[in-house]
Structure formats: structure tokens, C-alpha cells
Amino acid sequence: MPEVTEAKSVTVRPVQGVQVVKVRGKLALGCAPLTELRERLAELTSHGEVKWLLDLQEVQMLDSSGVGVLAQTMTSARNSQGACKLLHLQKFPSQVLKMVGLLSLFEVFDDLDAALATF
């Protein structure tokens, strides 16, 4: 697995055995970050990397497609004996996840070091 994988909207970097996945832009139908996130996570899974911390600080928009990808991501991580946790979840995406009843499924952190310590 390369040290750092760069994409237009998604950056993956390993930190203390955890893949920190920084997403920039909208997690919405037809938006590049959604597709890129799916692709990067599939790539990580194929390499056996299933401890994910999704940094969503620069994600202000989340629609039903984005919710679906996050739910699928959580399921995929758990089925592979891994984990998916959220970092810097913004107000609107947090409200969307709460409204559809999925927010409680994720561990959400505001501090990188605190999040990493839970893996």
C-alpha cells in the first residue's frame, strides 16, 4: 500500500495503523467525492486495511446517496473485522445522520489523537 494516496477530493494517509480518509466536498449523488470515497475504501479493503477514520471536516453536504455510502462503509468495515469512525462531523451531515437514525452507529470525534486512541 502506498504511503499516501491522493485524489481530487479524497486523501488517504496511514496514522498509527489507521487509515485516515480526508474527504473534501459534497457526499451527494453525482458529486466526485462520493465516487472517490467508494473507490478509495474498496482499494483499502482489497489491501486488508479496514480501520478507517473518515475526516469529514470539509464535508458540508450529505444526501441520501452519501448516507448510503457511510452506512455501507460501516457495514463493510465491521464485516471485515475492522472499524469506521468519524472525525470532525459538521452540523448538517450530523443532523442528516441523526434524522435517519444512523448517527448512533458511528463513534464521532472532534480530536484526531482521541479518535486514534480508540482503535
C-alpha positions in Angstrom: 0.0 0.0 0.0 1.5 3.4 -0.9 2.4 5.8 1.9 -0.1 8.4 0.7 -2.8 8.2 -1.9 -4.0 11.5 -3.3 -7.2 12.1 -5.2 -9.0 15.3 -6.1 -11.5 15.0 -3.2 -10.2 12.2 -1.1 -6.8 11.8 0.6 -5.8 8.7 2.5 -2.9 8.6 4.9 -1.9 5.9 7.4 -1.5 7.1 11.0 -0.7 4.6 13.8 -2.2 1.6 11.8 -5.4 3.5 11.0 -6.3 4.8 7.5 -7.3 8.5 7.9 -9.5 9.3 5.0 -10.0 13.0 4.4 -13.0 13.9 2.3 -13.5 17.3 0.7 -16.7 18.4 -1.0 -20.3 17.1 -1.1 -21.1 13.5 -0.3 -24.1 13.6 -2.7 -25.4 11.9 -5.8 -23.3 12.9 -8.9 -20.5 14.5 -6.9 -16.9 13.4 -7.3 -16.2 13.0 -3.6 -18.9 10.3 -3.2 -17.5 8.2 -6.1 -13.9 8.7 -5.0 -14.7 7.7 -1.4 -16.3 4.5 -2.6 -13.2 3.7 -4.8 -10.6 4.5 -2.1 -12.4 2.4 0.5 -12.7 -0.5 -1.9 -9.0 -0.2 -2.6 -8.1 -0.1 1.1 -10.3 -3.2 1.8 -8.6 -5.1 -1.0 -5.3 -4.5 0.8 -6.7 -5.6 4.1 -6.8 -2.1 5.5 -10.1 -1.9 7.4 -9.5 0.5 10.2 -10.9 3.8 8.9 -11.2 7.2 10.4 -13.2 9.4 8.0 -12.3 13.1 8.4 -15.4 15.0 7.3 -14.3 18.5 8.3 -14.7 19.7 4.7 -18.0 18.0 4.0 -20.9 20.4 4.4 -23.4 18.5 2.3 -24.7 14.9 2.7 -27.7 13.5 0.8 -29.3 10.0 0.8 -26.6 8.7 -1.5 -23.9 9.9 0.9 -25.8 8.4 3.8 -25.9 5.1 1.9 -22.2 5.1 1.3 -21.5 5.8 5.0 -23.8 3.0 6.1 -22.2 0.7 3.5 -18.8 1.8 4.8 -19.6 1.0 8.4 -21.0 -2.4 7.4 -18.0 -3.3 5.2 -15.6 -2.4 8.0 -17.4 -4.4 10.6 -17.8 -7.4 8.3 -14.0 -7.3 7.7 -13.3 -7.2 11.5 -12.4 -3.5 11.2 -14.0 -0.2 12.2 -15.2 3.0 10.7 -15.3 6.2 12.9 -16.0 9.8 12.0 -13.8 12.8 12.7 -14.9 16.5 12.5 -18.5 15.8 11.6 -20.1 19.1 10.6 -23.6 20.3 11.7 -25.6 19.5 8.6 -24.2 16.0 7.9 -24.6 15.2 11.6 -28.3 16.3 11.5 -28.9 14.2 8.4 -27.4 11.1 10.1 -29.4 11.7 13.2 -32.6 12.2 11.3 -32.2 8.8 9.5 -31.2 7.1 12.7 -27.6 6.3 11.8 -25.7 8.7 13.9 -25.7 6.5 16.9 -24.0 3.7 14.9 -20.8 5.8 14.5 -18.3 6.9 17.0 -17.8 10.6 16.3 -14.7 12.6 17.4 -13.5 16.2 17.3 -9.9 15.3 18.0 -7.6 13.2 15.9 -5.5 11.8 18.7 -8.6 10.9 20.8 -10.0 9.1 17.8 -6.8 7.2 17.1 -6.6 6.1 20.7 -9.8 4.2 20.3 -8.7 1.8 17.6 
